[in-house]
Amino acid sequence: MSPTIGKRILILSASAGTGHVRAAAALEKAFRKIGGVEEVQSIDALKYTNRLFRDFYSKLYTQLVEKAPTFLGWWYKTSDEPWKTDQMRLMLDRLNTAPLIKQITQFNPDITVCTHFLPATLISHLISEKKLQARLSIVVTDLDFHAMWLSRTFHRYFVALEETKIHLQKLGLPGDRITVSGIPIDTAFHEHSPEDQARIRTELGLDPDLPVLLVSAGALGVSPAEIILEALLDLRQPAQIVLLAGHNEELKKRLEQIVAQSPAPLLRIKVIGYSEEMHRWMAAATLLIGKPGGLTISEAMACGLPMVIVSPIPGQEERNSDHLLEMGMAIKCNEFTTLSYKVGELLENPGRLQAMRRNALSWAQPEAAQVIARTLLDETQRPQEAVEIDKSQREGVARIVRV
């Protein structure tokens, strides 16, 4: 009998944005495909909190992204000091998450996998207080690392880059408990080869021979998609523009209105709402234009899809941008006035576009979800004590000199 038989897997995310939930879904799919476990359950931690707390974590974040991104950047930088906010954060979380704690303890998992720091903080506390006998693994869903992800007690971290692992080691975390796995994405994003592109374009109602510019507003439809579209209307090269408005019906209507009122003979423009086929749209695209969220860029890498970065959220998305630019798989447009120029330059330079595609594929880690699932199941075959970061270790790294 397999030693993993009878293991109970609990995956916890939080719907502050959609990336954490998508990562959890990819992990759930990976665990179920590997099999050999008693039960796999994936939950949104915010559904087990009171409404005020839930709105604080999800709706407030979305509103700040849309209306006060500068404040988010200030908060990101201010709070990114190791071990300075974890005690206050734990106290706040415990005041509002009693139903979540009850759900966790009743399920009584052998392995917990967190794609958001909220449930990770709670499970870390439960383990350290001997109220839960489970292994805690934490999956960081951006290329870079923020101090909010730090847990005093844990079993394993999964990160996207070797650079991030080195950073965590400098913070006192043991290197043998940090796996460079990549960010978990659905297997659908690496099922197609470049040879499939023309066929997929045809199936999606696109011209197989014209470049495709994919503009995604994300599932929530929070994006400067209207300004992007207006800027792209100045393109002097024939192209197809596909705008995905997500669940934002008002945004979809406004985009359709711009298209109707602004004839562009060289462009074929398609506006759609939320799509379950993002993997096919990415496989069909020449360029992805939008914000560099952790899941989005991981999906794009798996598809070998270069990016044009616009309006990154100050903080984590700006840091993601830095990495993408270093990798040579993206360009960044700081002014909408030059967007059509920069995109046009790329379209006229197929050699550079091909190099960016190769770079994206070389950095891709499309099997991240499978790596995480296999690693955790393999580790259940041997005893493993939790890592506990004591006070002296925390004080030793509390001050970091920033560049």
MIMIKE-567897 format. One record per residue (C-alpha): residue in one letter; y, z, x. Coordinates in steps of 0.02 Angstrom, whole numbers, plus 32768, in hexadecimal, padded with zeros to 4 digits. Example, Ala and Ser with C-alpha at 12.3 -4.5 7.8 and 13.67 -1.06 7.14 Angstrom:
<nodes>
A7F1F81868267/S7FCB816582AC/
</nodes>
This chain:
<nodes>
M800080008000/S80AE7FD6803F/P8111806F807A/T81A580338013/I814580437F6F/G819480C67F00/K824080BF7F50/R82D480CA7EDB/I836E80667F0B/L841B808E7EC5/I84A980147EEB/L855880517EC3/S85F77FE97EBC/A86A27FFE7E6C/S86FF7F7C7E06/A87A37F897E66/G87AE7ECD7E7A/T870C7E6B7E6C/G86CD7E617F1F/H86767F0A7F24/V86177EE17E84/R85E47E347EC3/A85A27E807F63/A853D7EFD7EFE/A84F57E717E92/A84BE7E127F2E/L84697EAE7F71/E84117ED07ECC/K83CE7E1D7ECD/A83927E317F81/F83367ED57F5F/R82E27E8C7EC5/K82AC7DF17F24/I82607E567FB2/G82057EC17F32/G81937F537F58/V82077FD77F0E/E81F8803F7E71/E82A6801F7E2A/V834B7FCF7E5B/Q83E780017DFD/S84997FC47E18/I852B801D7DC8/D85E980127DC7/A861E80C17DF7/L86C180B37D97/K866380A57CF1/Y862F815B7D09/T86DF819F7D1E/N876381CA7C9D/R87D981427C61/L887181807CC1/F881281827D65/R87C280D87D3F/D886D808A7D1C/F88B180D57DBC/Y882A80837E25/S88207FDA7DCF/K88B67FAC7D64/L89377FFB7DD6/Y88EF7FA07E6D/T88F67EF97E13/Q89A97F187DDC/L89DE7F467E8D/V898D7EA97ED2/E89F27E427E57/K8A977E9F7E55/A8AA57F107EED/P8A3C7ECB7F7E/T8AB77F117FFE/F8A937FC07FBF/L89D87F9F7FD1/G89F37F6B8085/W8A56800980A8/W89CF80758059/Y8945801B80B9/K8999803A8160/T89D080EC8139/S8924812480FD/D88C580CE818A/E88B7816A81F7/P880481A78213/W87D2824981BC/K888382738181/T886C824D80C8/D87B2826680AA/Q87BC831C8071/M884882F97FF4/R87EF825C7FB8/L874C82BB7F9D/M87A583427F39/L87FA82C07EC9/D8758825F7EB0/R86F282FA7E83/L8770832C7DFF/N875682897DA2/T86A482517DC2/A863082D87D7B/P85D582587D0C/L85B981EA7DA6/I856F827B7E07/K84FD82A17D74/Q84C481EB7D6D/I849E81EA7E28/T843C828C7E27/Q83DA825D7D8B/F83A581B77DD5/N837582157E74/P8375817F7EEA/D831D81737F91/I839E80F67FD2/T845480E77F9D/V84BB804E7FCE/C857780577FB3/T85E97FBF7FB3/H8683802A7F92/F86C080C97FE5/L86D3812B7F40/P861881447F20/A85F681507FDB/T866881E87FE7/L860F823F7F57/I8560821B7F94/S858E82548044/H85C682FA7FFA/L8529830C7F90/I84BA82EE8027/S851983668097/E850E83EC800E/K845183CF7FFF/K8467839B7F49/L841E82EE7F64/Q838982B97FCE/A83B582047FED/R83EC81908078/L84A081558072/S84CB80A880B1/I857B806280A9/V85A07FA780A1/V86527F7C80D6/T86917EE78071/D871D7EAA80E3/L87187E698195/D87817EFA81D1/F876C7FB581B4/H87DF8031815C/A87D580EE8172/M87B0810380B8/W86FF80C480DD/L86DA81568152/S865881D28114/R86318276816B/T85788268813F/F851981C38139/H847C816A8174/R84B680B88198/Y855080478196/F854A7F8B817E/V85E07F2981BF/A86117E7381D0/L86447E668287/E86117EA98331/E86C97ED7834A/T86BF7F4A82B2/K86237F9E82F6/I867C7FC0839B/H870F800B833A/L869A808182DD/Q864580B5837D/K86EE80E283C5/L87088150832B/G866C81B1835A/L85E8815C82EE/P8542813A8348/G85268082836D/D846E8089833D/R84A380B0828A/I8518801B827A/T84D17F6F824F/V85377ECF825E/S84F17E7A81C4/G85827E1B8178/I85C17E3480C7/P853B7E1C803F/I854E7D7F7FD6/D84E27D267F57/T845E7CB17F9D/A84A87C237F34/F85347C0F7FB4/H84BD7BD1803B/E84457B687FD5/H849F7AC27FF1/S84B17A58808E/P854679E780BA/E84DD79528083/D84E079977FD1/Q859E79917FC4/A85B278E37F78/R852B79057EF6/I857679AD7EC5/R862379607EB4/T85DD78DD7E3F/E858379607DD7/L862579C37DC7/G8684792A7D8A/L86DE790B7E2E/D86F2786E7E98/P8672787C7F25/D86E378217FA0/L878678807F8B/P87AC79267FE3/V87A679BF7F70/L88257A4C7F7E/L87E07AE77F2A/V88637B657EF0/S88157C067EB2/A88737C907E57/G87DB7D017E60/A877A7D467DCC/L88117DA87D90/G88897D167D9F/V89057D777E0B/S894C7CF27E7D/P89E87C887E9F/A89847BF27E61/E8A1A7BA87E05/I8A847BA57EA2/I89F27B5E7F06/L89DB7AD37E87/E8A957AA87E85/A8A957AA27F44/L89FB7A337F4B/L8A4B79B47ED5/D8AAC79787F6E/L8A0E793F7FC7/R8A19788D8008/Q895D7877801B/P88E4784F7F8D/A888478ED7F60/Q883379507ED5/I887379FD7EAB/V88047A777E4D/L88587B157E0E/L87EB7BA87DD9/A88517C1E7D6C/G87CC7CA47D56/H87D27D0B7CB8/N88907CF67CAC/E88A57C837C15/E89637C8B7C20/L895D7C4F7CD4/K88E97BC17CA1/K89637B897C1A/R89F77B8E7C92/L89997B277D13/E89697AA67C90/Q8A1F7A9D7C5B/I8A587A7C7D0E/V89D679F17D1E/A8A0D79A27C7A/Q8AC579A47CA9/S8AB5796F7D5F/P8A6078C77D76/A8A1C78AD7E25/P89CD78007E37/L897078287ED9/L892278C87E95/R889678ED7E1C/I88AA799D7DDA/K882A7A057D7C/V88517AB17D33/I87C27B227CFD/G87AF7BDA7CD3/Y872C7C527D13/S86927BFD7D59/E85E37C3C7D7F/E85D07BA97DF5/M86467BDB7E80/H85BE7BB17EFE/R85BC7AFD7EC0/W867A7AEC7EC2/M867B7B2D7F74/A85F17AB57FA6/A86587A277F5E/A86FD7A597FB0/T87537A1C804C/L87CB7AB08057/L87D97B588000/I888D7B8C7FE0/G88AC7C417FB3/K889E7CF87FE1/P881F7D328064/G87BE7DBA8009/G87237DF88064/L86A47DAC7FEC/T87047D087FD8/I870E7CE78092/S86567D1580AB/E86267C9A8022/A86967C158070/M86487C2E811C/A85997C1980D2/C85D37B738086/G86287B3B8127/L86CC7B3380C6/P87707B3E8129/M87FF7BA180DE/V88B97B9280C7/I88F47C4680B8/V89867C698045/S89D17D0E800B/P89507D858055/I895D7E35800F/P89B27EA18093/G892E7F0E80E3/Q88797ED980DB/E88987E2180B2/E89177E10813E/R88967E5781B6/N88137DE08171/S888F7D548192/D88A07D858248/H87E47D788260/L87D77CD08206/L88617C878271/E880B7CC78310/M87687C7982D4/G87BC7BD082C2/M87857BB8820E/A882E7BCC81B9/I88E67BA681C0/K896C7C148173/C8A017BD9810F/N8A927C548111/E8B067BEC80A4/F8AD77B8D8006/T8B597B0C8035/T8AE87ACF80C3/L8A417ADB8069/S8A307A22803F/Y8A6379F480F1/K89E17A678141/V89577A3080CB/G8986797A80E5/E897D798F81A2/L88CC79D28191/L88947947811D/E88D378C7819B/N8873791B8228/P87B9791181F9/G8786794782A8/R87E279EB8297/L879D7A0581E8/Q86ED79EA8228/A87097A6682B6/M87477AE88238/R86AD7ACA81CE/R863C7AE38265/N86987B838292/A86847BC681E2/L85C97BA681E6/S85B87BF38293/W86047C978256/A85A77C9881B0/Q85287D20818B/P84DF7CDF80E8/E84447D4F80F2/A84AA7DF080F7/A84657E348053/Q83B27E13808A/V83D27E618136/I84187EFE80E4/A83897F0E8068/R83027EF380ED/T83557F6B8168/L835E7FF780E8/L82AD7FDF80A9/D82687FD8815A/E82C1807B8185/T826980D780F7/Q81C980C7815D/R8207814B81D8/P826481F181CA/Q831F81E581E0/E839C827381DD/A844C8255819F/V84D88241821D/E855682CD8209/I860082B8825A/D863983698284/K86E983AC8290/S86F7839B834D/Q86C682E28344/R874482C182BA/E87D083178318/G87A582B283B3/V87CF820D835E/A8854824482E2/R88DE81F6834B/I88CF813C8369/V894E80D783C9/R8971803B8362/V89A67F9583A9/
</nodes>
